Amino acid sequence: MTTETCKRELAIEVPTEEAERELKTVTAQYARVARIPGFRPGHAPSSLVLRRFREDIRNDVVQALLPKFFDRVVKERKWSVVGQPRFEELKFDEAQPLRCKAVFEVYPEFELTSYQGLEVEEDLVEVTDADVDQTLEKLRQRAATFEVVEDRAAQEDDLVIVNYRSPAADIPEARDAIVELGGKGTVPAFITNLLGTRGGDKREFEVAYPEDYPKKSLAGRKVGYQVEVQSIKRKVVPALDDGLAKTVSEFATLDELRGKLREELTSRRQRQAEAATQQKLVDKLLTSQEFPVPEILVEAQLDRKLERTVGQLLAQGIDPRTAEFDWRKLREESRPAAEKEVRAGLILDKVADAEKIEVSEEEVDEMIRQLAQERQEPPAALKTRLTRDGEMDRIKTSRRSQKVLEVIYRSAQITRKSEAGPAPVEK
């Protein structure tokens, strides 16, 4: 046993009398239903039933007694066990005590240091006219339309509609494919060869795909293409006027839209600043609290991290099974962060207990509603799936931790800073 980790080992001994009593009970249960040639069910001698089903009966006895005696000893020692124990070195001889070693982990015991009145700096939220202009420009670009042009050749930012095929057998022929000249995801060779073309033009060229190209079937290859331009479409961006406001929002004037955008930017940046400050506060608590964390919780956190990585790859259209990732290396590199996150979670749990913070079913339902809105699916269907997958406890834990962070944040001594210098926060 060691106190430098959360791992514990415990010798368990079930007295001979209890082991024998349970053995007789289980044997009798088998005897009532056992089918043994020459005997009607329930009439075979117990000694014969025990010989016939010895291993199954012994396993049932072990499964009935060990968890019960394990729980008894754990309660006596006031340990809080993480996960399930692993029973090793089992000894179960006739007329002898049932003995084994239980290997398991416990939640760490630590004294909670002060979490109120912590001093921390927070970035002062500032939204400039340039910030609003930049957001407006993004709205203009999203509201842009494309129209066919015939009086000039293809230029940057145009859409070129093409048919193409390749001598390579595994490259399917495409019709009316869209190539965005200057688009972030467009293969450079297509841009170079299609700039200056007109409808009806034909081009033949080779594309040398880089080794890290997301589509693994093309990564590192040289592929020839025969391309026929069907049409050119130019981007038409709406004017920056009241008409744009009516097109992209419920507002009638550009000034009203600007005001709303400034309000939304300010709110978003304030949330981001508060989240960053809350993380600083957590880091302060971590610095003042050193204790071991259960490996089982760290492994579970690593699993979640890798699940998120897989989800990000899928969102990019990359098959995780073919992606050239060293998953073992990625897991080990993520371990320090996972350990830090687990430790932070344990500290926040302790604060929640001290503050008697709980999460109501209404709060959980609201979180699910927001999550369903983001995922564009019915809340009831999402809740059913989360319940089925055992994710509801994680949802509740997440909300509880957020409420704890809000308590710590409200009590903190915050100095907001900008380029002009620090400014204390009035409580």
C-alpha positions in Angstrom: 0.0 0.0 0.0 1.3 3.5 -0.8 0.1 7.0 0.0 2.0 8.6 -2.9 -0.7 7.2 -5.3 -4.4 6.4 -4.9 -3.7 2.7 -5.4 -4.5 0.4 -2.5 -4.1 -3.3 -1.9 -6.2 -5.1 0.7 -6.1 -8.7 1.9 -9.6 -10.1 2.2 -10.3 -13.2 4.3 -13.8 -14.8 4.4 -14.1 -17.1 7.5 -14.4 -20.8 6.7 -17.9 -21.0 8.3 -19.3 -18.2 6.0 -17.6 -19.6 2.9 -19.0 -23.1 3.7 -22.4 -21.7 4.4 -22.5 -19.8 1.1 -21.2 -22.9 -0.7 -24.1 -25.0 0.7 -26.6 -22.3 -0.3 -25.4 -22.0 -3.9 -25.2 -25.8 -4.2 -28.8 -26.1 -3.1 -29.8 -23.5 -5.7 -28.1 -25.5 -8.4 -29.6 -28.8 -7.1 -33.2 -27.5 -7.5 -32.8 -27.0 -11.3 -29.8 -29.3 -12.2 -30.5 -32.0 -14.8 -28.4 -35.0 -13.9 -29.0 -38.4 -15.6 -30.8 -40.8 -13.3 -32.3 -38.1 -11.0 -35.4 -35.9 -11.2 -34.7 -32.2 -10.9 -34.3 -31.3 -7.2 -33.6 -34.9 -6.1 -29.9 -35.3 -7.0 -27.6 -35.5 -3.9 -25.8 -32.2 -3.0 -22.4 -33.9 -3.1 -23.1 -35.1 -6.7 -24.3 -31.6 -7.8 -21.2 -30.0 -6.2 -18.9 -32.4 -8.1 -20.8 -31.9 -11.3 -20.9 -28.1 -11.2 -17.9 -27.4 -8.9 -16.3 -24.6 -10.9 -19.6 -22.7 -11.6 -20.7 -23.0 -7.9 -17.3 -21.8 -6.6 -17.4 -18.8 -9.0 -20.9 -17.9 -7.8 -19.7 -18.2 -4.1 -16.7 -15.9 -4.8 -18.9 -13.3 -6.7 -21.4 -13.3 -3.8 -18.9 -13.1 -0.9 -15.9 -11.0 -2.0 -17.7 -7.8 -2.9 -19.7 -8.0 0.4 -16.5 -8.4 2.5 -14.6 -5.9 0.5 -17.4 -3.2 1.0 -17.4 -4.1 4.8 -13.6 -3.4 5.2 -13.7 -0.3 3.0 -16.5 1.2 5.1 -14.6 0.4 8.3 -11.6 2.3 6.9 -13.8 5.1 5.5 -12.3 4.9 2.1 -14.1 6.2 -1.0 -13.4 3.8 -3.8 -13.1 4.8 -7.4 -14.4 2.3 -9.9 -14.4 -1.5 -9.2 -11.7 -3.5 -7.3 -9.7 -6.2 -9.0 -9.5 -9.4 -7.1 -6.2 -11.3 -7.4 -4.4 -14.3 -5.8 -7.6 -16.1 -5.0 -7.4 -19.1 -2.7 -10.5 -21.2 -2.0 -9.7 -24.6 -0.6 -12.1 -26.9 1.1 -12.5 -26.3 4.9 -10.3 -23.2 4.6 -11.1 -19.4 4.6 -11.7 -17.8 1.2 -8.7 -15.5 0.7 -7.7 -13.0 -2.0 -6.0 -9.6 -2.6 -8.2 -6.7 -3.7 -6.4 -4.0 -5.8 -8.3 -0.7 -6.3 -8.0 3.0 -6.1 -9.5 5.5 -3.7 -10.3 9.2 -4.0 -7.5 11.3 -2.5 -7.9 13.0 0.9 -6.8 16.6 1.0 -7.5 19.7 3.0 -9.2 22.5 1.0 -7.2 25.7 1.0 -8.8 29.1 0.8 -10.7 29.6 -2.5 -12.4 33.0 -1.7 -10.9 36.4 -2.3 -8.2 35.2 -4.7 -6.3 37.9 -6.5 -6.3 37.8 -10.3 -6.0 40.0 -13.4 -8.6 40.0 -16.1 -8.4 41.6 -19.6 -10.6 44.6 -19.9 -13.2 44.1 -22.6 -13.0 46.6 -25.4 -14.9 46.7 -28.7 -13.7 49.2 -31.2 -15.3 50.5 -34.4 -12.8 48.5 -36.3 -14.0 45.3 -34.6 -17.6 46.1 -35.6 -16.5 46.9 -39.2 -14.7 43.6 -39.4 -17.8 41.7 -38.2 -19.9 43.6 -40.7 -17.5 42.7 -43.5 -17.9 39.0 -42.6 -21.7 39.4 -42.8 -21.3 41.1 -46.3 -19.1 38.2 -47.5 -21.6 35.6 -46.3 -24.5 37.5 -47.9 -22.6 37.5 -51.3 -24.2 36.0 -54.3 -22.6 34.6 -57.5 -23.7 35.4 -61.1 -22.5 34.1 -64.4 -20.1 36.4 -66.3 -19.3 36.0 -70.0 -17.5 39.3 -70.7 -14.2 38.5 -69.0 -11.9 35.7 -68.0 -11.8 34.0 -64.6 -10.3 36.1 -61.8 -9.4 35.6 -58.1 -12.5 34.9 -55.9 -14.5 33.7 -58.9 -16.2 30.3 -59.0 -15.3 28.2 -61.9 -17.7 25.5 -62.8 -15.9 22.5 -64.4 -16.1 18.9 -65.6 -13.0 16.9 -65.0 -11.6 13.4 -65.3 -8.2 11.7 -64.7 -6.3 8.9 -66.3 -5.9 7.5 -62.7 -8.4 4.7 -62.4 -9.3 5.5 -58.8 -10.2 9.2 -59.5 -13.9 9.4 -60.4 -15.1 11.7 -63.1 -16.9 14.8 -61.9 -19.4 17.1 -63.6 -20.3 20.6 -62.6 -17.7 20.7 -59.9 -17.1 24.1 -58.3 -13.6 25.5 -58.0 -13.3 28.6 -55.8 -10.3 30.6 -57.1 -8.5 31.7 -53.9 -10.6 29.5 -51.6 -8.8 28.3 -48.5 -9.3 24.7 -49.3 -8.7 24.8 -53.1 -5.8 22.9 -54.4 -3.2 25.5 -55.6 -2.6 23.8 -59.0 -6.3 24.2 -59.8 -6.2 27.9 -59.0 -3.0 28.5 -61.1 -4.3 26.6 -64.1 -7.9 28.0 -64.1 -7.1 31.7 -63.6 -7.7 33.5 -66.9 -9.9 30.8 -68.4 -13.3 31.2 -70.0 -16.3 29.0 -70.6 -15.4 26.2 -73.0 -11.7 26.3 -72.3 -9.9 23.0 -71.7 -6.8 22.5 -69.5 -4.6 19.5 -68.8 -2.3 19.6 -65.8 -0.8 17.6 -63.0 -1.3 18.0 -59.3 1.4 17.0 -56.8 -0.4 16.4 -53.6 1.6 17.0 -50.4 2.4 14.2 -48.0 0.1 15.6 -45.3 -2.9 16.1 -47.7 -6.0 15.3 -45.6 -7.4 12.8 -48.1 -4.9 9.9 -47.6 -5.7 8.3 -50.9 -4.2 11.3 -52.6 -1.4 12.2 -50.1 2.0 12.2 -51.7 0.7 11.4 -55.2 1.0 13.1 -58.6 -2.3 13.0 -60.4 -3.1 14.2 -63.9 -6.4 16.0 -64.7 -8.3 16.9 -67.9 -10.5 19.9 -67.1 -13.2 21.5 -69.2 -14.6 24.9 -68.0 -18.3 25.2 -68.1 -18.9 28.7 -66.8 -17.5 31.5 -64.7 -19.3 33.1 -61.8 -18.3 36.3 -60.1 -18.8 37.2 -56.5 -21.3 40.0 -55.9 -21.0 41.5 -52.4 -23.9 43.7 -51.2 -23.3 47.3 -50.4 -22.7 48.4 -46.9 -26.0 50.2 -46.4 -29.4 49.8 -44.8 -30.3 47.2 -47.5 -27.6 44.9 -46.0 -29.1 45.3 -42.5 -32.5 44.2 -43.9 -31.0 41.3 -45.7 -28.9 39.8 -42.9 -31.0 40.8 -39.8 -34.3 42.0 -38.5 -33.1 45.6 -38.3 -34.1 48.3 -40.8 -30.9 50.4 -40.7 -27.2 49.9 -40.7 -26.8 51.9 -37.5 -29.2 49.5 -35.6 -27.3 46.5 -36.9 -24.0 48.1 -35.8 -25.4 48.6 -32.3 -26.5 45.0 -32.1 -23.2 43.7 -33.3 -21.3 45.8 -30.8 -23.6 44.5 -28.0 -23.0 40.9 -29.1 -19.3 41.3 -29.5 -19.0 42.9 -26.0 -21.1 40.1 -24.5 -19.1 37.4 -26.2 -15.7 38.9 -25.3 -16.9 39.4 -21.7 -17.8 35.7 -21.5 -14.4 34.8 -22.9 -12.6 37.1 -20.5 -14.5 35.6 -17.5 -13.8 32.1 -18.7 -10.1 32.9 -19.0 -10.1 34.5 -15.5 -11.9 31.4 -14.1 -9.1 29.2 -15.5 -6.5 31.5 -13.8 -8.4 31.0 -10.6 -8.4 27.2 -11.1 -4.6 27.4 -11.8 -4.1 29.2 -8.5 -6.0 26.5 -6.6 -4.0 23.8 -8.4 -0.8 25.5 -7.4 -1.8 25.4 -3.7 -3.1 21.8 -3.8 -0.8 18.9 -4.4 -2.2 15.4 -4.1 -2.2 12.1 -6.1 -5.1 11.5 -8.5 -6.7 8.1 -9.3 -5.3 6.6 -12.5 -8.7 5.3 -13.5 -10.0 8.9 -13.6 -7.0 10.0 -15.7 -7.5 7.2 -18.2 -11.2 8.1 -18.5 -10.2 11.8 -19.1 -7.7 10.7 -21.8 -10.4 8.6 -23.4 -12.6 11.7 -23.7 -9.8 13.8 -25.1 -9.1 11.2 -27.8 -12.9 11.0 -28.5 -12.9 14.8 -29.1 -9.9 14.4 -31.4 -11.7 11.7 -33.4 -14.8 13.9 -33.6 -12.7 16.8 -35.0 -11.1 14.6 -37.6 -14.6 13.3 -38.7 -15.8 16.9 -38.9 -12.9 17.6 -41.3 -13.9 14.6 -43.4 -10.9 12.6 -42.3 -11.3 8.9 -41.4 -9.5 8.4 -38.0 -8.8 4.8 -38.9 -6.6 5.9 -41.9 -5.2 9.1 -40.4 -1.5 8.8 -39.8 -1.7 9.5 -36.1 0.5 8.0 -33.4 -2.4 7.5 -31.0 -0.2 6.1 -28.2 2.1 9.0 -28.4 -0.8 11.5 -28.5 -2.3 9.8 -25.4 0.9 10.0 -23.5 1.5 13.7 -24.5 -2.0 14.4 -23.3 -1.5 12.8 -19.9 -0.2 15.8 -17.9 -3.2 17.9 -19.1 -5.6 15.1 -18.2 -4.1 14.7 -14.7 -4.4 18.5 -14.2 -8.0 18.4 -15.3 -8.8 15.5 -13.0 -7.1 17.3 -10.0 -9.1 20.5 -10.8 -12.3 18.5 -10.9 -11.6 17.0 -7.5 -10.9 20.4 -6.0 -14.1 21.9 -7.5 -16.1 19.0 -6.1 -14.7 19.7 -2.7 -15.6 23.4 -3.0 -19.1 22.3 -4.2 -19.5 20.2 -1.1 -18.3 23.0 1.2 -20.7 25.5 -0.5 -23.5 22.9 -0.6 -23.9 23.4 -4.4 -26.3 21.1 -6.2 -27.8 20.9 -9.7 -31.5 20.7 -10.2 -33.2 18.7 -12.9 -34.4 22.0 -14.4 -30.8 23.1 -14.8 -29.9 19.8 -16.5 -32.8 20.1 -18.9 -31.8 23.7 -19.8 -28.2 22.4 -20.6 -29.7 19.7 -22.7 -31.9 22.2 -24.5 -28.9 24.4 -25.3 -26.9 21.5 -26.4 -29.8 20.2 -28.6 -30.0 23.7 -30.2 -26.3 23.6 -31.1 -26.6 20.1 -32.6 -30.0 20.9 -34.2 -31.9 18.0 -32.8 -34.9 17.6 -30.6 -34.1 18.0 -26.8 -36.1 14.9 -25.9 -34.2 12.7 -28.4 -30.8 14.1 -27.1 -31.8 13.4 -23.5 -32.8 9.9 -24.3 -29.5 9.2 -26.1 -27.4 10.8 -23.3 -29.3 8.7 -20.7 -28.8 5.5 -22.7 -25.0 6.3 -23.1 -24.6 7.1 -19.4 -23.7 10.7 -20.1 -26.2 12.4 -17.8 -23.9 12.3 -14.8 -21.3 14.0 -16.8 -23.7 16.7 -17.8 -24.7 17.3 -14.2 -21.0 17.3 -13.0 -20.2 19.9 -15.7 -23.0 22.2 -14.6 -22.0 21.8 -10.9 -18.4 22.7 -11.7 -19.5 25.7 -13.6 -21.6 26.9 -10.6 -18.6 26.4 -8.4 -16.4 28.5 -10.7 -19.0 31.3 -10.6 -18.9 31.3 -6.8 -15.1 31.5 -6.8 -15.2 34.2 -9.5 -17.7 36.4 -7.7 -15.6 36.3 -4.5 -12.3 37.0 -6.3 -10.3 40.2 -6.1 -10.2 41.1 -9.8 -8.1 43.8 -11.4 -9.1 44.4 -15.0 -6.2 45.6 -17.3 -6.0 47.2 -20.7 -3.2 49.0 -22.6 -4.0 52.1 -20.5 -3.2 50.2 -17.3 -5.0 48.2 -14.6 -8.4 49.2 -13.2 -9.8 47.6 -10.0 -13.2 46.0 -10.3 -16.0 47.6 -8.2 -17.9 44.9 -6.3 
